[in-house]
Amino acid sequence: MQLWNDILATAVVGTEQREFKLATSENELGSLLAQIDNTDREGSLLTAASVVTLYRSAGVAPAADTQASPEVADQDEAACGNAVTGQHLALMLAGEFREVLPEWLAAMNKAGKRVPEEYLPELLDLGRVELSLRPSIVAVLGRRGEWLAAQNPDWHYVIQKQDQELWETGSREERLLLLEYLRTTDPAKARELLATTWSQESANDRKAFLEKLATGVSSNDESFFNEALNDRSVEVRRVARSLLALLPNSEFSQRLQALVDQVVIFKKPLIGKARIEVTLPEDPIAWLEANEVEIDNPPLNATNQLGPKAWALKEMVSLIPVTHWNELWKKTAIDIARAADESEWRSSFVLGFASATQRDRDPDWIEALIQLKSNDQYYLQMTAPAAYLPAARLEALILQLLKSEQDQLSAVYAARLLHLHHSSWSDQLSRTIVKNVIKSNRLHELKPFARYVSPDLYDELATGWPTEPEWRSAWSKPLDAFLSLLAFRRDMNRAISEKEQNS
C-alpha cells in the first residue's frame, strides 16, 4: 500500500524534512482520512498511521484451522474420585505430603476410580518426569485422561505404542520400562526385542537391559544368556552368570554345581556342632577357568578382606541356587547356615549365601541368614534380602527380634529390617514401633514411620501424650509432623473408599 509507505517515509525523516500529504480516494478509507486536520502536520501523520494500521488489521482474514476436530472422548466406565479425593491430589501435586502419592495412586486403582478431570493436566505433566510413576498414573486416568493425553505430544507416553516402535524410538528409560513390563506379561517378547538390537547397544545399556530379564526367567532364556556369557564386557558377563544361576538346570549351573560339590562337605560330628568343610585347589581361579567357569577377580583395595581361595569360594557359592544345598545335604536352610557359621570359611559362605539369597529370594534362606545375627561387617549383606520376604513373614521376624529387649544385636537387626518394610504395617507392628520409639526417646524417627504406620490407629495414637511445656517444646515438632501425615493418609484412604462419587 503506497499510502502506508508514504507514512513510514515521513516518520523516518520527520515532517519538517518531508511534507506529508494525504492522498484522496473514493473508498471508505479515503472518507476517513479526509476528515483529518492537515494543518497539524505531526498530528495528522500520527492519526493517519493509526487509521491505516487499524484498516490493515481489519482487512486480514484470520488463519483457518484445517485440521479436523478431535473425536469426543469415550464415556468413562470408572467412577470419578470425589471432590475431597481431588483436594488431596492437589495438595500432593503442590508438594505437600508428596511422599504418599504412590499410595494414593495405588488406592485409587484398587478402588477402580479415576482422577477428577481438572487435575489431569498436572498429573500428566508429572508423568513426563517421574517415569517410575507412569504405570500408576496411566492406571487411574480413565478414558478422558487417555483422550487428553492424545492431544499433547508431551503426554504421548500414555498412548500404548507398538512394542517394536517404542523399542526402536523410545528413550533409554522408556525402553527399560518396556522390558520390565513385558517380562511380567510376555517374557519371550522382551527377550526377542532385546535380541534385535543387542549388538548395537553400548556395554552399559547391554548390562542394564539384561538385568531387566531377571523377571520371568525360564529355560527358554538359556540360549540368550549363554550368548551374553561370552560378551566382551566384564559387567555383562557378570549379569549373565547371575541370570543363569536362576536356572538350576542350565548347563552353566550344572557344571558349576558339580565342581563345587567336589570341594565342600557338610559334617556333623558325634560331639560338637555341624560345620562345612572345604578343600580347594591351590589356584581355584585357574581350576575354574580350566572347567570353563569365569568368576570375578578379587578387587585390589582394602575393602576386600578375603584371600584368593576365600574369594573364589565366595564367588562360587554366590552363583549356586540356595536350594541346591538343601537337596544336596537334605538339611534345612537354618541348619546349613549354622554349619557355615561354624566353618573356618565362614566369611565366604555368609557373603556367598547372602548374594545368592538376594537373587533367589527364598524366604526360608532369608530368615536363616537373619537368624545368624552376625555383628560383623557382613550384617548388611545378610539382612538386605529381607526386602523380598512376604510382608507377614517380615513383620513376624521384626516382632520376634524386638522381643529380645536385652539383645542389642537383635535391636540392630530389627531396625534394619524395619527400614526394608515398605508396605503398610499391621496394627500390631505399628503399635510396637511407636511404643519403642517413645521408650527410647527417638521421636525424630516418627515422621518417616508415618508413611507405614496403620492410619486406622490415628485416633489412638493422637491422644495420651504428655502435656508438660518442657516436653512439648522438645517433642511437639516431630510429633505434629507424624500425626499430620498419619491424619492425611487416614482421610485420603477414607475419601477414596467413599461410596458416593461425582460422575
N, C-alpha and C positions, 0 to 999 in steps of 0.2 A: 504494500500500500504506500503510494507516493507521499500521501499526507503524513503518515507516521514517520517516514524517512526525513521529511522536512522538519518535523517537531524535534527529532533526535539531533539533527544537524544544528539547529538553532540552540538547543540546550547545551550542546558541547561548547560552542564559541561564545554564547551569551547574546542576549537581544540587543546589546549595544553594538556588537560587531556584525550582526546579521539580522536583517528585517524579516519578521515573520508575518506572512500574510495568509489568511485563511482562504482556501480555495472554496468557491461556492459550488454546490451541486443541487440537483433536484430531489435527491433521496432523503430519507429520514435523518441520516447523519448530517447532511448539509443543512437541514432545517434547524437542528440543534446547534450546530456551530455558528450559524448566522445570528444567533441570539447573544453571542459572546461580545463583550465590550472591547473593541480593538484599541481604544485609547490607552488602556493599561497593558503595555507590552508584556511585562513579566506575568501579570495575572492572566492575560489571555492565553499565553503559552501553557501555563500550568493547567488552566481549565480545559484547554483543548486536549492536552495529554491525558487528563482524567477521562474525558468523554470518549476519546478514541480507544483508550485501554479498555473501558467498560464495554464499548461496542464490539471490540475484537473478541473479548472473552465471551460475550453473549452469543457471538456468532460461531463458536466452536461446538461441534456436536460432541456429547460425552462418549467416552470409549464404550464400546459394546462388548459384553461378555458372551463369547460364542460357545463357551463350554456348557454342556447340559447340566442341569441341576442334579445334585446327588439324590439317589433314591432315599426315600424316607426310611428311618431306622425301623427294624422289625420290632414288633411288640415284645417287651420283656416278659418272660415267664417267671423269673426270680422276683421275690418281693424286695422292695426298696427299703433300705435301712431307715429308721425313723429319724426325726429331727435331732433327738439327743445323740444318736449314733453319729450323725453328721457333725454335730458340735465337737464331739470327742475327736473325730478325724481332723477337723480344722485345727484343734489345739496341737495335735501331734505334727501335722504338716508345718505348723508355725514354729516347731521346735520344742514345745512343752510336752514332757513325757514321751519323747520321740522313741525311747528305747523299747517301748511296748507296742510299737506299730506292727511288728511281725505277729504279735499275739492277737491284735485287733483283726488283722487280715485273715489269720487262720480261723478265728472265731466266726467271722462273717462267712467265710467259705463253708465252714462246718454247718452253720445255720441255713445255708442256701440263700443268702441275701446278697444284694448288690449295693454298690456305692451310690449314695444320693447324687443326682446329676450335677449339681452345682460344684461338686468337689472333683469331678472327673479330670478337668484340665490340669489341676495342680498335681493330682496323683499320677497322671500320665507323665507329667514332666519329671516327677521323682523317679519313675521307672527308667528314664533315659540315663540317669547317673548311678542309680542303685541297682546294678544288674542282678544282685542276689535276691532282690525283692520282686523281680519281674514275674516269676511264676505265680507268686501270691497275689500280685496286683491284677494280673490278667484273669485270675480265677474269680474276682469279685466285680469286674467291670460291667457285666451284663451286656445285652445286645446293643444298648445305646452307647455304652463305652467303647465297644468294638467298632461301631459305626463312626463315632467321633475320631477314634484313632486312625481310621482310614482316610480322614480328611487332612491330616497333617503328617508330612513325611517324617518329622521328628518322632512320631509315635508309632511308626510302622513296625516296631518290634512286637506289637500286639498281634499283627496280622500273621497268620500261620503261613510262612513261606514254604515252598517246596524244600525238602531237606537238602537236596542236591544244590539248589540255588543258594541257600543260606550257607552251606559249607564252602561254596566257591567264592561268595561275595561278602560274607559276614566278617566282623572284626574278630580278633583272637578270642576275646571274652565271649562273644556270641557263639563261636564255634565250640568253645569249651562247654558252654551251657547246653548246646545241641547234643554233644556227645554224652554229657551227663544225663540228659533227658532220655535219649534213645537207649542208653544202656539199661534203663528201667522199663522201657516199652518194647524195644526191638533191638536186642543186643547185637545181633548179626549185622543189622544195617549200620550201626555205629562203627563197627569194625571195618565194614566194606567201604564206608565213606572215607575213613582214615587211610585205608589202603590206596585209594585213588590218588592221594596227594603225598603219600608218605615220603617218597624220595625227594620231593621238592621242599619239604619243611625244614626249618632250621633245627639244630640239635636241641635247643631249649624248647621249641614247640613240639618236637617229637616226644620229648620227655613228658611235657605237660599233658599232651593229648593221650599218650599211652597210659598215664596214671588214671585217666578217666575210665579206662576199660576195666578197672578193678571191680566195678559193679557188674553183676550178672555174668561172671566168668563161667565158661563151660568148656568142655573138651573141644568144641568147635573152634575155640580161640588158639589152641595149642600151636598150630602151624604158624600163625601170625606172630605169636610170642617167640617162637623159635627163631623166626627171621630177625626180630628185634634183639635176640640174644647175641647176634653176630654184628650188631650195629657198630659203626665206627666211633660212636660216643660212649664214653665210660658211664655217663649218667643214664643213658637209655638202656644200656646193658644191665645196670643195677635194677632198674624198674622191671625189666623183662624177667629177671631172676625172681623177683618178688611175686610177679604175676603167675609165673609157672609154679611157684610154691603153693599157690591157691588150688592147683590141680594135683592132688596126691598121686594120681595115676599117670601123670605126664612122664615122658621118657626122662626129662631132666630130674624130676623129683625122685623117680625110682632109682636112678643112677646115684644120686647124692645120698639117698637113704641107705642104699646098700653099702656105700663107702663108710658112712658114719657108724652104721651098725657093727662094723668090724673093730671100731676103736673105743666104743663106750659100752659099759655093762652096769646093770643095776645089781647091787649086792646087798643082801640082808643077812648079816652075821647072826649067829645064835645069841650073842651078847652084844648089846650096843645098838646104835641106830643104823638104819639103812643109808647107803650112800651110793653115789655114781662114781665109778672109777673110769679113768681114761688112759689109753695108751696110743700116743700119736707118733707118726714117723718124725725123724729129726727135722725134715723140711716139709711141713704139711702143705704149704702152698704149692711147692713143686709136685708133691704127690697128687694134689687135686688137679693141677694142670695136666699131669700125665693121664688123668682119667677124664679130661675134657670138662672140668668144672672150674669156673672162674669165681674168685672172691675178691673183695677189695683188699688192697694192701693197707697195712696199718698206717694211720696218719702220723706225720712227722712233727708232732707237737706234744706239749706237756699234758694235754687233756687225755691222751691215751696212756693208761697205766697198765696195760696188758702186754705181756711178752709176745713174741711171734707165734708160739704154739697156742697160748690162751686166746690170742686174737683170732687165729684160724678156727679154733673150736667155736668161739662165739659166732663167727660168720656162718659156719656150717649149721649150727643149731638154729640160727635165726631164719634159715631158708628151708627148714623142715616143718611141715604141718604139725601142730602140737598134738593132734590126735594120734599121730604115728607112735608116740611114746606110750600112750595108753594101750594101743594094740600090740606093740612090741613086748611090753613088760607086764601087761594085764594088771596095771595099777591105776589108781585114781590120780587126778591132776595134783591134789594136795600131797599124796604120797610121793609122787615124783619130785614135786617142788621141794619138799622137805629133804629128800635124799640128795638133791642137787645142792641144797643149803649146807649139807654136811661134807660135800666134796671139796677136795683141795682146788678144784677148778670152779669153785662157786661163782666167781665173778663172770666167767664165760657163760655159765648156764643161766644165771639170773638175767644178764643182758640179752642173751640169745632167746630165752623163753619170752621175755618181755616184748622183744621185737616181733617174734612170731605170733604172739597172742594179740598184739595190736593189729596185725594183719588178718589173722583168722577170726578174731572176735569171739572166741569160745568162752561162754560165761563161766564154766567150771574152772578153766585155766585163769581167767581174770581174777576170780575170787581166791584161787590158790596162791597166786603171786602176792596179792594184798595181805593174805593171812600170814605170810612170812614176816611182814612188818620190819623190813630192813631199816636200820637207822644210818646207813652209809649213803654215799653219793648216788647210789642207784635207785633210791626210792621213787624218784620222779618217773623213771622208766617203768617201774613196777606198777605205779598207780595210773599212768596215762591210759592204758586200755580200758579202765573203768568207765570211760565216757560211752562205751558201746554196750554196757550192761543194760538189760531191761530196767525201767525206772523202779519197779517194785523190788527187784533184787539189789539195786544200788542203794535204795533207801534202807532196806533191811541191813545191809552191810554198814552203812553210816551209823545207824542207830545202835548196832552191836558194838561198834568201836567207841561210840560216845558213852556207853555204859561203863567202860573201863576208865573211870574217873581218875584213878591213881596211876594210870599208864600214860605217861606223857607222849610216848610214841603213837599210841592209839589216837590221841587227840590230834596229833600232826597229820596222821593219815586221814582221819575223819574230815579235817578242814580241807585237805587236798581233794578228797572225793566230792565234798560239797560243792566246790568250785567247778567240778566236772558235770554236775547235775543241772542241766539246762532246761529241764521241763518243770512244769508246776509241781510243787511239793505237796505231799499229803498233809492233812491237818495234824497228824501226829508228829511228823518231821518238822513242820512249821513251828508248832508249839515248843518242841525240844530245842530248836535252834535259837529262837527268840529268848528262851529261858537261859540258855548257855551264854548268849551274848550279854545279857543283863548281869548274870552271875560273874562273868569275867571282866565286866566294865569295858566292853568293846563296842559301845553303841555306834561308833563310826561305821561299823560294818552293816548296820541295819538298812541303809538306803539301797545298796546293791542287792541285798536279800529281798527287798520289797518286790522285785521282779518275779520271784518264785514262791514266796510265801502265799499260802492259800488266801485269796481275797475274801472268802466267806468268813474268815476269822477277824475281819476288821473291827466289828463292834466289841469283840472280846479283847483284842489287843489294844484298842484305843482307850481303854479305861484301866484304872488301878495304878497309874504311875505316880510317883512321889510329887508332891506339890511344893516342897520347900524351895524358897527362892534360890539358894545356893545350888540345889540340884538342877532346877530349871535353867539356870544360867549356863550350866555346863552341858546339859543334855538336850535342851529344847530344840536346837537347830537340827541335829541328826534325827531326832525323834519325829519332828514335824515333817521332815523330808520323807522319812519312811512311811508315816501314816498318810501323807498326801498322795504318794504314788500308789499305796495299797488301796486307798479310797477310790482313786481314779480307775484302777483295774476292776474293783468291785462294781462301780457304776457303769463302766464300759461293757463288762460282760452282761450285766443286767439289761442294759439298753439293747444289746444285740439279741438277747433271748426273749425280749418283749414280744408278745404275740400280735399286738396292734401295730401295724405298719402303715405308712403312707404309700399309696400305689401310684 
